[in-house]
């Protein structure tokens, strides 16, 4: 277990006990990452800032539900932020208009390995995710990447990829299960 993971886990545990100093440290250390996630989905700074505030409120309130055996601390926090951003999009009945699924360059998904220098620069979560993708067929990779990283819905993926909705849901569910199993 990495030192950073342990450190964030301790901060989350202290936050669960309503330790405001620990929560402030947690915020200071993770907010740039979570803000980037929110901005990637929402495309507008004011919406991303609102999302970040709501996500940290949820993290504060739900810190006692974090389970280290199920996910890494940062993964758990990113999931909360992503879900908060998607809820904001749904509430506004708007999807990001600047990009469609066809705008993403997914050609790198066909490569079989990363260069060692690139692997070293990736965080633990990203390495696990990338390794998970390597064991999948191209359409499964594309589906999971667009769902997890770009926030597209099951229906959008089904339409874009030309595959049944049930298949999309199954691929995403199995991908998530494999990712949790590799942690």
Secondary structure, DSSP 8 states (H G I E B T S, - for coil): --HHHHHHHHHHHHHHTT-HHHHHHHHHHHHHHHHHHHHHHH-SHHHHHHHHHHHHHHHHHHGGG--TTTS-HHHHHHHHHHHHHHHHHHHTT---SS--GGGS--GGGG-S---HHHHHHS-HHHHHHHHHHHTS-HHHHHHHHHHHTT---HHHHHHHHT--HHHHHHHHHHHHHHHHHH-
